Amino acid sequence: MKYRVLLPACLAVLLSHTVIADPAAVDGKAIAAADQGGDWRSYGRSYSEQRYSPLKQINANNVGALKLDWYLDMPDSRALNATPLVVDGVMYFTASQSVVMAVDARTGALLWRYDPQVIKRLSNRKNMRFNWGSNRGVAFWKGSVFVATFDGRLIALDAKKGKEQWSVQTFDLDEPRYITGAPRVFNDKVIIGHGGAESGAVRGYVTAYDTATGKQQWRTYTVPGNPRDGFESQALREAAGTWRGDWWEHGGGGTVWNAITYDPLYNRVYLGTGNGAPWNQQVRSPGGGDNLFLCSILALDADTGEYVWHYQTTPGENWDYNSAMDIVLAELEWEGKPRNVILHAPKNGFFYVVDREDGRLLGAEKFGKVTWAERVDMKTGRPVETAEARDPDGVSVVFPGFLGAHNWHPMSYNPQTGLTYIPYQEMAAEYDQRGIDTERWRAKDFQMNTGFAPYRRDVAAEDATGALLAWDVRRQKPAWKVDLPGFWNGGTMTSAGNLVFQGTSGGALHAYSADTGRVLWSFDVGVGVSAPPITYAVDGRQYIALLAGWGGVSYVGSTAMAHHGWTYGSQPRRLLVFSLEGTAKPPPTVPPQTELAIVDNPDQAIDVGQAQVG
């Protein structure tokens, strides 16, 4: 592990022993606070998940002077997708394979490193090595750091020393599940879901644990199971009426692998539920049906996990249009009345505004190219599908494809501009069920299971495009759009300095004017970016931080990203931190490479047919 300390040696030694002033003070009130000082205490900064910071030392007038302050190399990492947290001058983040690191947020000096040994635990499960080591971050609560590992553990660490406090296994290791998402914390509970709806016959759930002991507090399933076993709740009993056939034999899906939002106003948890297992509804639920609660915003009581309400974005899901994208909370005027709302831009290409109190749909408009549905009927809340959406006898080709018009890369919302900044992408997909025996089809554990013919077509650069899209929430239309080279660009962050930051798959970090979209500053990070940036302040200095290291997409995306020249093991993975006072020399990097290399060692190869989408 390498780190750069860009200060005199004696001062660096002093700062490398930085301790947290009062980690026990970070509770629900501290996370909910709009003004957190210089901290970034939760995945979306606060419970709102807006990724909006009130800091404005760095602003649209001076961002052109932004310079590299320090950086930290991570040569053992591949995909870097996490959102760092900053609490009292210490930064916590995950590298590849769920490794947790704590560094001095002023200098990058390493304070501690915790390795959960994920690969070692999966040594006998080679089929689970298809992942890119992706992990989206940690949670912080009353002096503890929580990480969820790919192999399904939820672990509590002491924030000062990085020592393990407790560990629980959230699913059986023999099950084809995995975790790439960040846990959330509230009311002395820590909650986590899982992925795997393509990996086997998986039925989704989320589980809440006691933050002090790791004892399970409640578990809520997102889709109904075998009726002969009984239903865990009345809500699931009613949901079962929207399924057909022996759906439970296929698991059903509905995994919660990313979006979890706690709402302190109503003491609720909102889940963004995933796609069906398998995607093909004629296999999963022959005869149709809405298949609740797939592709939905599902509201639960935070104390008990009991159902409160739901809104389903894609009834009868058939295209991998999961709703695992951000669930952002906002207070705004809607049709002349103040509203507490949810902002949601899932894969299917519609931007939804939903009332947080009762789940009533307030608005739904296309934010990109959509051909599977004409519109959303505001009277029923349901999409009006087009004729080409489902072809029972052959191939359907629709926009967006299964990677979505917006994937997991976080969007941000700026209450000053009223705009939401979406990492938009445009790519079609074909859903080919020719030759699929819908009655006999069964999932194979730890393989890619969609219920359609394998998608093996190479992707040309022009087939997949990306953009940063500023969406006007109240007017329900784009305010501005900046086209980007390639898709699968990083998440966004916005600030009171009238700024939006985003890293790109092409290897740049850009700062834009939040109101107009004008590019104000750029930095060549030397590798593709998937992770979102954050901003924080320590000792009166504001910083911008970004984890740079592309990874965590399907084989389809891999072929498209090859056009950028990012090759495994060539470009460095690192944490980059900027400030107006920065004096660090930009680190060396390897130029993009577009020639293919022959891999002699099969252990270094990746079965791209099994690479994860989440």
N, C-alpha and C positions, 0 to 999 in steps of 0.2 A: 504494500500500500504506500503510495506516495502522497505527500501533501506539501503545498508551498506556503511558507510563512513569510510574508512580505513586510516584516517589521524588524527592528534590531533584535538580536538574539535574546538579550536579557528580557526585553519586554515580551517577546514571544513565549518564553518559558513561563513568565508570570501569567499570561493570558491563557496558556494551555491548561492551567489548573483552575480555570473558571468554574464556579459552582452555581447552581441555580439558587436564586435568592429565596424564593418561597414557592416551590413547586406545588405544595399542598393547596395553594390559593386558586389553582386552575380547576374550577368546578363549572357547573352549568351556567351560573351567572357570569362567570368570566368568559366562557365561550360565546354566550349570547350577546355580549357587549359589542355594540357597533364600534366603539372606540376602545381598542385593545392596546393603546400605546403603540409600541413598535412591534408587538407580537403578531404571529400568525398561528393561532392555537388549535385550529381544526382543519380538516381536509379542504373545506371551502372557505376558510378563514373564520367564519362564525356559523352558527346554526342555519343561517339563511342560505348558505352555499352560494352566495352571490359572487365570491372572489373579487369583491370590491374593497379597496383600502382607502381610508380617509387621508393617508399620508400624501403630501404634496410638495415636499422639498425637491423631489424630482418631478418636473412638470413639463408641459408642452413648450415652454419658453426656453428651458435649459437642458432638455434631455439630449440635445446634440452633443453635449459635453460629457456624456456618460462614458466611463472607462472601466476596464477590468480592474477589480480591486484585489481579488485572490481567486485561486482555483484549486481543486482537489482531484487528482487523477485516481481512477478506479479501474486498473488494468484487468481485474478479475471479473468485471461485469460485462454483460451483453446489453439487454434491454434496460433502460432507465426510464421508468414511467411515473415515478412517485412525485407527490406534492410534499415538499419539506414542511415541517412545522418549526416555529421559532418560539421559544418560551424563555424569557429572562436571559437573553443573550446566548442561548444554546440552540443549535439547529439539530433536529432529529429527522432522519429520512431512511428509506430503504433503498438498497442497491439490488442487484440481481439475486435471485434465489432467496428472497426474504431476509437478507442480511440487513441488520439495523445498525446505523452509525449515529454517533453524537459528536458534533464538532463545535468549536468556538465560532459563533456567528460573526465575530469581528475579523478572524484571521484564517479560519479553516483548520486550525490545529485540532488533531484528533483527540477526543476525550475518552471515548470507548467504542468498541465494536462488538456486536453480538451476532454470531453465526448459528442459526438453528439447524445446520447440517441437513438441509432438505435433500440434496442429491444422495447423500449417504443413506437416508431413510427410505429413499426410493430406489435403492440399488437393485432390488429384485423386481422392480416394476419398470422395465426399460421402455414400455409403451407410454409411460407418463413423462419420459424425457423429451417429448415433442415440444414442451413449452419453451418459451424464450426467457424464462427466469423472471417473468413480469411480476411486479408488485407495485400497487399504487399508493402505498403509504401507511402511516401509523396514526394512532390516536393518543391523546394525552389527557390524563385525569388524576388530579390530586397526588402528583408525584410519581405516577406510573406511566410507562409507555406501553402501548398495546400493539402487537403485530399479529397478523393472520398469515400463516405460511401456505405455500402451494400444496403441501401434503395434508392440510386440513387442521393444523393446530392453531389455537388462539393462545398467545403467550403474553403474560404481563412481566415487564421489566422495571427494575428500579431506575428512575430517571437520572439519578446522580452517578451510579456506578455501572449500569447496564446489566446487573445481575438478575437472573430469572427469579420471579416471585411465585408464579404458578403457570401451569400449562394444561390445557384441555384439548382432547381430540374431538373435533366437531362432527366428524363422520368416520365411518369404518374405512380403513385403508384399502380394503378390498373393493370398495365402491368406486365407480369411475367419476368421482367428483374432484374438484380442485378449487383453490382460492387464489385470486389475483387482486381482489379488492381491498380497500382500506376499511377497518372497523370504525364504528361511531360510538360515542359515549354520551350518556345522559342519565340523570337520576340514579347514580351509582350502578349503572348497568352498561355493559359493552355488548354491542350487537354485531353479528357478522352473518353473511349468507355464503354462497358458493357458486361455482360454475359447473359445467359439465353436461348441458342439455344435448350437446352433439357427441358426447363421449360414451353414451350408453343409455340404458333405460332409467333415466334419472327423474325423480320427483323433487321439485324445489322446496326449500324452506329457509327460514332465518331463525337464529337462536340468540337469546339475550342471556348474558351471564353476569354474576355479581362481580363488580370490579375488584373487590378486596380478596375474594376467595376463589373465583372461577366457578362457583356453583351455578348450575343452570337455573334460570329464573322462569323462562318460558320459551316455547318453540312454536312457530306458526308455519304451517304448510301453505303453499300458494296455489296448489291445484288439488282436486279431490283424488283420493286413492281408491282401492278396491272396495266397492260398496259392501261386500261380504265381511269386511273387517270393521265396519262401522265408520262413522265420520267423526273427525276431531272437533267439529263445530257445526252449528246450524248453517253458517255461511257456506261451508264446504258441501254440506248436504244439498243446499239449493244450487250451488255451482255445478254439482254433478248432473243436474238436469240439462246442462248446456253441452254435455259431451255425449258421444255416440260410440257404440261398439265396446270392445274390451280395452279402453284407452290405458288403463293402469298397467297393462302388460308392456307398454312402451314407456312407462314412467310419467309421461305427460309434459315434463319440462317446467317452465315458469321459474327458472333459477334467478336468484337475486345476486348477481355477480358484481354489481357496481353501485347503483343509485340507492342510497339510504339517507333520508333526511329527517332529522328530529325537529318538531315544531313546538317550542315551549309555550306558545300562546294557547294551543289546544291540547298540549301534552299528548301529541300523537307522533307516530312514526309513519313516514310515507316510503313505500317500497316501489322501485321501478322493476317490474317483473319481466322475465325473459320470454324467449320464443318457445314454441312447442317442441317436444321430443317425440318423433322427429318433426322436421319442418313440414313435410308433406301431410296435409290434413287428411287426405284420403287414406293414408296409412294409419295415422294417429287416431282419427275420429271419423271413421267412414260414415257418411250421411250428413256431415257438416256440424253445425252448432257453433255457438260463440266461443266455447272452450274457456270459460272463466277459470282462473284469473290470469290467463296468459296476456302478455303485452298490455299491462295495465299499470295505473297508479293505484296502489292498494294502501288505504289508510288504516292503521291499527292503533288501538289504545296502547300508550307507551308503558303502562304499568302491568298490563296483562297479556298483551299481544292479540287481543280480541278484535275482530273485524268491526270497522266503523262505517266505511264507504269505499267505493271503488269507481274509477272511470277507466274503461277499456279503450285504448287507442286503435287497436287492430283486432276486431272480432274475427274469429275463425282463422287465426294466423296461419300463413302458408309460405312466408317469404323470409323468415328470420328477422321480422320487424320488431325486435324486442324493444321494450321501453326502459332499458337499463341506463339510459342517458340521464344527465343531471335533472334533479328536481329542485328548482330554485324557488325560494320564498320571497315575496315582495309585497309591499303595501303601496297601492296606487289608486288613482281615481279611474273608475270604469263606468262609462255611460252616466257620468255626473255624480256617482256615488263612490265613497271610499271603500275599497275592497282589500281583503287579505287573500292573496292569490298564489297559485303555483304557476311557474313558467316551465315549460317542458318542450324540448325539441328532440323527439326520438328518431329512430332510424327511418320511419316511414315517410318523412318529408313534410309533415305538418307541424306547425308551431301552435301549441295548446296553452290557453289561459284557463285555469280551473279554480273555482272558489274553494278555498281551504276548509271552510266550515262544513260544507255539505257535499263537495265533489261535483257541483253543477258546472257544466261546460259553459264558459263565457265567450271563448273565441277559438277558432281553429282555421288557419289559413296555410297554404303551401308556402314554404320558405325556399324551395328549390324545385328541380325538375321532378315531377311526379306523374306517372302514367298508370299506376295501378288503381287509382281512385280519381274521380272527377272533383270531388269536394267532400266536405263533412256537412251533413244535414244538421243544422243547429237545433231543429225541433226534436230530433231523436238522439243527437250526439253521435250518430253512426256515419262511417264513410260510405260514399256512394261508389261502389266499385265499377271499373270499366270492363268491357267485354274481354280484353286481353289479360286481365288480372289472373284468371284461372282457365287453363285449357285442360280439360279432363282427359283428353286423348293424346296429348303431345307435349309441346314446348311452349312455355310462356316466357316472354322477354319483356321485362318491365324496369322502369326507374322508380325509386332507387334500387340498387342491388342489395345483396345481403350484408354488405359492409355499411350500408346506410347513407342517408344524406348527412347525418351527424352520428358519429360513433361515440365511444366513451370519453374522448378528449374533452375536458371540461369547457363549457361556455361560461361567460361572466356577464353580470348585469350591473350597469352603472345608473344609480337612481338620479344622478344629476342630468344625464343626457336622455334617460328613458330608453336606452338602447341595450340590447343583448348581443354579445359578440360570439358568433357561432363558428367553430371550425367546420366549414361546409365542404362537402365533397360530392362529386357527380360521377356515377358509374352505374351502368345497367347490369343485370344478371339474367341468366337463363335458368329456368327451372324445368328440367327435362325428366319426365316420368315414364318415358317409353321403355318398355322392358321391365318395369317395376311390378312385381307381384304384390299388390297391396294387401292381400290376405295372408301371405306367408312371410312377408318381410319382418325381420327382427333385427334389433340393434346388436352390434358387436362391441363389447366393452373396450374402451381405450382406443377406439378408431373413430374416424369422422363419419357420423351417422346423420344423414339429412332426409332419407327417404326418396331422394331424387338420384338420377345418374350422376356419377362423379364429375365435378367441374374441373377440368384439366387444361382448359385453353389458356395459352399464354396471353398476357395483357400488354398491349402496346402503350406507349407513353400517352398517346392521344385518347386512349379509351377511358382513362381515369384522370379527372381534373379536380383541383381544390381551390378554395377561396376563403378569405376571412369575410364573413357576412355580418353586417350590423343590422339587426332587426328592430324596427320601431314597434314596441309592444302595444302601445295604445292605438296606433294607426294600422297595425297588423300588415305591415309591408316593409320591404327593405329600405333602409335609410342610405346605405352605401355598401359597396362590395369591392374588395381587392382580390383580383385573380392571383393565384400562386402556382408555381411550377410543381406539378405533382399533387398527390392527395395524401391522406393520413398525416396531416399536419398537427402540430401540438395544440394543447389547450391554451386558453386565454386568461389574462388577468387585467383588471382595469382599476383606475385610481382617481382620486379627487384632483390629481394634477392634469386632468383631461387627457389621460393616456390609456392606451391599450397595448399590451405586450403579447407577442406570440412567437414561438419558435416554429420552424418549418421543416418539412421532410427534406427540403433542399439544403439544409444546413445553415440557416440564418436565424438570428433573433432580431425581430423588428419591433420598433415602438411607433405607434400610430397616434394621430390626433383622434381622440375618442369621438368628437362630434363630426369630423369631416372624413376621416380615414386617410388623411395625408401621411405618408411615411416621413417620420421625423428623425429616425436613427436606425442604423443596422449594424450588426456584428456577425462576422463569419465564425461560427462555432466549430466548424470542421467536421461535422457529422450530422446526420438527420436527427430531428427532435420530435418526440412524441409527448413528452411531459409538459405540464403547464408551469409557467413561472410564478414566483411569489414576490412580494415586497415586504420588507421589515425595516426596523430602525433600532440601532443600539448606540448609546452615548451620543445622541444627536445627529447621527449619520444614517441616511436612508440607503438601503441596498435593494438590488434586484437580483434574485437567485434563480438558476435554471439547471436542471439535470439534463445533460446532453448525451444521447445514446439511443439511436433508433432501434426499434424492435417491438415485437408483440403484435404481429398481424398475420393474416393467413398467407398461404402460398400464393394466392392470387395477388395480394398486395406485395409480396416479396418479389414477384416477377416485375411488377410495375416499379418498385423502388430500386431495382437493379439499374434502372436508367439514370439514377442519381450517382451511381458508382460507390455506394456504401457496401463494403465487403466485410464479411465476418472476420474479426481479429485484426483488421487493418487500421481503422480509425479509432482513436482513443475514446473512452467513455469517461466523463468527468462532470464535476459540479463547478459551475461558473458563477461568480458573484461580482456585481458591478456597483459602482458608486460614482458620484460626481468628483470625488477626490482620489479615485483609483489611479495607481501608478504601475500596476503590474504589466509585465511584457506578455503579450498574447502567446500562449503556448504553441509549440510546433504541432503540426498535424500532417497526416498523409493525404495527398491529393486524391480525389475520387478516382476509382478504378472501374473501367467498364469492360475489361477483358475477363473472361471466365478462367478460373483456376481449377485444376484437376485435384480432387481430394483422394489421396491414396488410402488414408486411414478411415475405414467405415465408421469408427466411433465419432469422427468429427462431422459426419454427414447428418443431415436432418431429413427425415421423411416429410417432404413438403406437403404430402397429401394429408398429414395429420397435424400440421401446424395450427395453432389456436387462433381463433378469430377474436376472442375476448382478451 
